[in-house]
C-alpha cells in the first residue's frame, strides 16, 4: 500500500486507523485448509442472502462487554516524513447496540476545564466541531439495518445521521468491525497459530508484503490485539482492547430528555 493510501492527517472523527484496518481485513486471502473458525464465525459464515440473519444470531451469541480500545497508526511517506496518530475509544457493547465514546487525554480535559477552546464552539445550526469527537449511539436491527446517532452534550441534542454522512461523525460504516474489532468472518481467512493461551487464540495472515496478526479472546469474542504492518516497516497499525472493570455501564441514560434532530441541523 502506498503512503498516499494511508494519509495520517487530522480527519473528522479520527477513524482512519480503524477504517483502514477493517478494509484490509475484509480483503484477506483465504486459508481454508488451515483456518479453524470460532463459534461466532460459524454462525456468521453463510450465503449472502443469509448473512443478515446469521450475523444477528452471532450478535446475540456474543457476550456484552465494556471495552477500552486504543488505535495507533504510523507511516513513513515518500517524502521521508514519519507520521503517527493515536487515540482511544470506550466502546460499550450490548445486544445489537453500541455506544462509542472518545477518551480525551488528561491534558486536553484539564485545558477544557480551564475554559480553553481548542475548536470553534457549537452554535445554532452549526455544530461540526462538537460532532467531530462526540459520542455515537449505533443500533443494528435484525434485518441488518444500522441506525447511527451523534450525541451533542453541550447542546443537549441527539442527531440522527443518514448513511451518506456516517464518516463525517466518525463512524466507519461497519457495525461488525466495531462490535468484534475483527469480524469473526475475517478469522476464517486466517491461519490459526498454535493452541490457545490463557483463553486467547492467535491468527495470522500474509498478503503480499502485509502481515496481520490477531489475538482473539475466545470467551468474550473480541480481538484483544491486532497488528498489521508491511515488510519494510514503513506502515504499521496496532489496535489493543481491554475490558473495563466493574458492572456494565449505561451511558445512554445521560441522554434521556435530550432534544432530537437530524443531520441537516448540522449543515450551514
C-alpha positions as CSV (number, residue, x, y, z in Angstrom):
1,X,0.0,0.0,0.0
2,X,1.4,3.4,-0.9
3,X,1.7,6.2,1.6
4,X,-1.0,8.1,-0.4
5,X,-3.5,5.4,0.5
6,X,-2.6,5.8,4.2
7,X,-2.9,9.6,4.8
8,X,-2.3,10.2,8.5
9,X,-3.7,13.7,8.9
10,X,-6.5,15.2,11.1
11,X,-9.8,13.9,9.9
12,X,-13.4,14.4,11.1
13,X,-14.0,11.7,13.7
14,X,-10.4,10.4,13.6
15,X,-11.5,7.0,12.5
16,X,-8.8,6.5,9.8
17,X,-6.8,3.8,11.5
18,X,-9.8,1.6,12.3
19,X,-11.3,2.1,8.9
20,X,-8.0,1.2,7.1
21,X,-7.6,-1.9,9.2
22,X,-11.1,-3.0,8.7
23,X,-10.9,-2.7,4.9
24,X,-7.6,-4.6,5.0
25,X,-9.1,-7.4,7.0
26,X,-12.1,-7.8,4.7
27,X,-9.7,-8.3,1.8
28,X,-7.6,-11.1,3.4
29,X,-6.8,-14.1,1.3
30,X,-8.5,-17.4,2.1
31,X,-6.6,-20.1,4.0
32,X,-9.5,-22.6,4.1
33,X,-7.2,-25.6,4.7
34,X,-5.8,-24.1,7.9
35,X,-8.5,-21.8,9.3
36,X,-10.5,-23.0,12.3
37,X,-13.3,-20.6,12.9
38,X,-14.6,-19.7,16.3
39,X,-18.2,-20.4,17.2
40,X,-19.3,-16.9,16.3
41,X,-17.5,-17.3,12.9
42,X,-19.5,-20.5,12.3
43,X,-22.7,-18.6,12.9
44,X,-21.8,-15.8,10.5
45,X,-20.5,-17.8,7.6
46,X,-23.3,-18.2,5.1
47,X,-24.6,-17.4,1.7
48,X,-25.0,-13.7,1.0
49,X,-28.8,-13.9,1.3
50,X,-28.5,-15.4,4.8
51,X,-25.9,-13.0,6.1
52,X,-28.2,-10.6,8.0
53,X,-30.0,-13.3,9.9
54,X,-26.8,-15.2,10.7
55,X,-25.0,-12.1,11.7
56,X,-27.9,-11.3,14.0
57,X,-27.5,-14.7,15.6
58,X,-23.8,-14.1,16.1
59,X,-24.6,-10.7,17.6
60,X,-27.0,-12.3,20.1
61,X,-24.5,-15.0,21.0
62,X,-21.7,-12.5,21.7
63,X,-21.2,-11.6,25.4
64,X,-21.9,-8.0,26.4
65,X,-18.8,-6.0,27.3
66,X,-17.4,-2.6,28.1
67,X,-14.1,-2.2,26.2
68,X,-11.3,0.3,26.1
69,X,-9.8,0.3,22.6
70,X,-6.7,2.1,21.5
71,X,-5.8,2.7,17.9
72,X,-2.2,3.5,16.9
73,X,-1.0,4.2,13.4
74,X,2.3,5.0,11.8
75,X,3.5,5.6,8.3
76,X,6.6,6.9,6.5
77,X,5.8,8.8,3.4
78,X,7.8,9.0,0.2
79,X,8.9,12.4,1.4
80,X,10.7,10.7,4.3
81,X,8.3,12.2,6.9
82,X,7.1,9.8,9.6
83,X,3.5,10.4,10.6
84,X,1.7,8.9,13.5
85,X,-1.6,9.1,15.4
86,X,-3.1,7.5,18.5
87,X,-6.5,7.7,20.1
88,X,-8.6,5.7,22.5
89,X,-12.4,4.9,22.4
90,X,-14.6,3.4,25.0
91,X,-17.0,1.0,23.4
92,X,-20.0,-0.2,25.3
93,X,-21.2,-3.4,23.5
94,X,-24.7,-4.7,24.0
95,X,-27.0,-7.0,22.0
96,X,-27.2,-5.2,18.7
97,X,-26.2,-1.9,20.3
98,X,-23.0,0.1,20.6
99,X,-22.1,3.3,22.4
100,X,-18.8,4.7,21.2
101,X,-17.1,7.5,23.2
102,X,-13.8,9.1,22.7
103,X,-11.4,9.1,25.7
104,X,-9.8,12.5,25.9
105,X,-6.2,12.8,27.1
106,X,-5.8,14.3,30.6
107,X,-4.1,17.4,29.3
108,X,-6.9,18.2,27.0
109,X,-9.5,17.7,29.7
110,X,-7.7,20.0,32.0
111,X,-7.3,22.6,29.4
112,X,-11.1,22.5,28.6
113,X,-11.9,22.7,32.3
114,X,-9.9,25.9,32.4
115,X,-12.1,27.3,29.7
116,X,-9.7,27.0,26.7
117,X,-11.4,26.4,23.4
118,X,-9.5,24.1,21.0
119,X,-12.1,24.3,18.3
120,X,-14.8,26.7,17.4
121,X,-17.7,26.1,19.7
122,X,-21.1,24.9,18.6
123,X,-23.9,27.4,17.8
124,X,-27.3,27.3,16.3
125,X,-27.4,25.4,13.0
126,X,-23.7,24.7,13.1
127,X,-22.2,22.1,15.4
128,X,-19.5,20.5,13.3
129,X,-16.8,20.9,15.9
130,X,-18.9,19.3,18.6
131,X,-19.8,16.4,16.4
132,X,-16.2,15.6,15.4
133,X,-15.5,13.5,18.5
134,X,-18.9,13.3,20.0
135,X,-20.3,10.0,21.4
136,X,-22.1,7.8,18.9
137,X,-25.1,5.6,19.5
138,X,-25.3,2.7,17.0
139,X,-28.1,0.2,16.8
140,X,-28.4,-2.8,14.4
141,X,-31.9,-4.2,13.7
142,X,-32.5,-7.9,12.9
143,X,-32.6,-7.2,9.2
144,X,-29.1,-5.7,9.2
145,X,-30.1,-2.1,9.0
146,X,-28.0,0.3,11.2
147,X,-29.1,3.5,12.8
148,X,-26.4,6.0,13.9
149,X,-26.9,8.9,16.2
150,X,-24.4,11.5,17.4
151,X,-24.8,13.0,20.9
152,X,-24.2,16.7,21.2
153,X,-23.9,17.0,25.0
154,X,-23.4,20.8,25.1
155,X,-26.5,21.3,23.1
156,X,-28.4,18.5,24.8
157,X,-29.4,17.1,21.4
158,X,-29.3,13.7,19.7
159,X,-28.8,13.9,16.0
160,X,-29.8,11.1,13.6
161,X,-27.2,10.6,10.9
162,X,-28.0,9.3,7.5
163,X,-25.7,6.8,5.9
164,X,-24.1,9.3,3.5
165,X,-22.7,11.2,6.5
166,X,-21.6,8.4,8.8
167,X,-18.0,9.1,8.1
168,X,-18.4,12.7,9.0
169,X,-19.2,11.8,12.6
170,X,-16.6,9.2,13.0
171,X,-18.5,6.0,12.1
172,X,-16.5,3.8,9.7
173,X,-19.6,2.2,8.2
174,X,-19.3,-1.4,9.5
175,X,-21.2,-2.5,12.6
176,X,-19.3,-5.8,12.6
177,X,-15.9,-4.0,12.7
178,X,-16.8,-2.1,15.8
179,X,-18.8,-4.9,17.5
180,X,-15.9,-7.5,17.3
181,X,-13.0,-5.2,16.3
182,X,-12.2,-8.0,13.8
183,X,-15.3,-9.6,12.3
184,X,-15.4,-13.4,13.0
185,X,-15.8,-13.9,9.3
186,X,-12.3,-12.4,8.8
187,X,-10.8,-15.1,11.0
188,X,-12.0,-17.8,8.6
189,X,-9.4,-16.4,6.1
190,X,-6.5,-16.5,8.5
191,X,-4.1,-19.2,9.7
192,X,-4.6,-20.4,13.3
193,X,-1.3,-20.2,15.1
194,X,-0.7,-22.8,17.8
195,X,-3.1,-23.6,20.6
196,X,-5.0,-21.1,22.7
197,X,-3.0,-19.5,25.5
198,X,-4.9,-18.1,28.5
199,X,-8.1,-18.0,26.6
200,X,-6.6,-16.2,23.6
201,X,-6.2,-17.8,20.1
202,X,-3.7,-16.2,17.7
203,X,-4.4,-15.9,14.0
204,X,-2.1,-14.7,11.2
205,X,-2.4,-13.8,7.5
206,X,0.1,-12.7,5.0
207,X,-0.9,-10.9,1.8
208,X,2.0,-9.7,-0.3
209,X,4.2,-7.6,2.0
210,X,1.4,-7.1,4.5
211,X,1.2,-9.2,7.7
212,X,-1.7,-9.2,10.0
213,X,-1.7,-10.9,13.5
214,X,-4.9,-11.1,15.6
215,X,-5.1,-12.2,19.2
216,X,-8.7,-13.3,19.7
217,X,-10.4,-13.6,23.1
218,X,-12.4,-16.8,22.7
219,X,-14.8,-16.5,25.6
220,X,-15.6,-12.8,25.2
221,X,-15.5,-12.7,21.4
222,X,-13.4,-9.7,20.6
223,X,-9.8,-9.1,19.3
224,X,-7.6,-8.2,22.2
225,X,-4.8,-7.1,19.9
226,X,-4.5,-6.6,16.1
227,X,-1.2,-5.7,14.4
228,X,-0.8,-5.1,10.7
229,X,2.4,-3.8,9.0
230,X,4.5,-4.1,5.9
231,X,7.8,-5.9,5.5
232,X,9.8,-2.7,5.3
233,X,8.5,-1.1,8.5
234,X,7.0,1.9,6.7
235,X,3.4,1.2,7.7
236,X,2.0,-0.1,11.0
237,X,-1.3,-0.2,12.8
238,X,-1.8,-1.6,16.2
239,X,-5.2,-2.0,17.9
240,X,-5.4,-3.1,21.5
241,X,-8.5,-3.8,23.6
242,X,-9.1,-4.5,27.2
243,X,-12.3,-5.0,29.2
244,X,-13.3,-2.2,31.6
245,X,-13.7,-3.3,35.2
246,X,-16.9,-3.1,37.2
247,X,-20.6,-3.6,36.3
248,X,-21.7,-2.8,32.7
249,X,-22.3,0.9,32.3
250,X,-25.4,2.6,30.8
251,X,-24.1,5.8,29.2
252,X,-27.3,6.2,27.2
253,X,-29.0,7.1,30.4
254,X,-27.3,10.5,30.2
255,X,-29.3,11.5,27.1
256,X,-32.8,10.9,28.5
257,X,-34.7,14.1,27.9
258,X,-32.4,15.4,25.1
259,X,-34.0,17.0,22.1
260,X,-33.9,15.1,18.8
261,X,-32.9,16.2,15.3
262,X,-31.3,15.1,12.1
263,X,-28.0,15.7,10.3
264,X,-29.4,18.6,8.3
265,X,-29.3,20.5,11.6
266,X,-25.5,20.5,11.4
267,X,-25.3,21.9,7.9
268,X,-24.8,25.5,7.0
